[in-house]
Amino acid sequence: MTTKKAVQIVEMLLEKKTSLKQDLSKTENNWGNDIVGSFIQTELTSLTNEIAWLQILKKEIALDCKHPTEMHDQCKGQKYCMACNMDL
C-alpha cells in the first residue's frame, strides 16, 4: 500500500467517524438517562477517542515533505519521493 492510499483510508475513516458522532449527538435525539442513553454517551466518548487517534495517525503518515527534486526516484514506472515514500 502506498502512503497516498493510506492517507486516503485514514481520511475516509475520519469522515465516517465524525459523521457518526455528529448524528449521535444531535439535540433532536433524546436518548434519555436509561441504558440506551448511557450506551450512546459511552459510544460518543469512544468515537471522540478514535477520531483523536486517527488525526494523530494521519499527521504521522502524511508528512510535511516538499518532495525535493534530488529525492525523486522511480520504481516500475512510478515516481516517488525517497524522503517520505509518497507517490508523485
C-alpha positions in Angstrom: 0.0 0.0 0.0 1.3 3.4 -0.9 1.4 6.3 1.6 -1.1 8.2 -0.5 -3.6 5.3 -0.3 -3.0 5.0 3.5 -3.7 8.7 3.9 -6.9 8.4 1.9 -8.1 5.5 4.0 -7.5 7.4 7.2 -9.3 10.4 5.8 -12.3 8.3 4.9 -12.4 6.7 8.4 -12.1 10.2 9.9 -15.0 11.4 7.8 -17.2 8.4 8.7 -16.5 8.5 12.4 -17.0 12.3 12.6 -20.3 12.0 10.7 -21.5 9.2 13.1 -20.5 11.3 16.1 -22.5 14.3 14.8 -25.5 12.1 14.1 -25.5 10.6 17.6 -25.0 13.9 19.3 -27.8 15.8 17.5 -30.1 17.6 20.0 -33.3 16.2 18.5 -32.2 12.7 19.6 -33.4 12.5 23.2 -31.7 9.3 24.3 -32.7 9.8 28.0 -30.8 8.5 31.0 -31.6 4.9 30.8 -29.4 2.1 29.3 -29.7 3.5 25.8 -28.6 7.0 26.8 -25.7 5.5 28.8 -24.7 3.4 25.8 -24.8 6.5 23.5 -22.7 8.5 25.9 -20.1 5.7 26.0 -20.2 5.4 22.2 -19.7 9.2 21.8 -16.7 9.1 24.2 -15.3 6.1 22.2 -15.8 7.9 18.9 -14.1 11.1 20.3 -11.0 9.0 21.2 -11.0 7.2 17.8 -11.2 10.5 16.0 -8.3 11.8 18.0 -6.1 8.8 17.3 -7.0 8.8 13.6 -5.9 12.5 13.4 -2.6 11.7 15.1 -2.1 8.7 12.7 -2.8 10.9 9.7 -0.4 13.5 10.9 2.3 10.8 11.2 1.8 9.2 7.8 1.1 12.4 5.9 4.5 14.1 6.4 5.0 17.7 5.5 7.6 16.9 2.8 8.3 19.3 -0.1 9.5 16.4 -2.3 12.8 17.9 -3.3 13.9 17.0 -6.9 17.1 15.3 -5.7 14.9 12.9 -3.6 12.8 11.7 -6.6 13.2 8.1 -7.8 11.4 5.8 -10.0 10.3 2.1 -9.4 8.4 0.1 -12.1 7.5 3.3 -13.9 6.1 5.1 -10.8 7.9 8.2 -9.5 8.1 8.6 -5.7 9.8 10.7 -3.1 12.6 8.8 -1.3 12.3 11.2 1.7 8.6 10.4 2.5 7.9 7.5 0.2 4.9 9.2 -1.3 3.9 8.6 -4.9 4.4 11.7 -7.1 
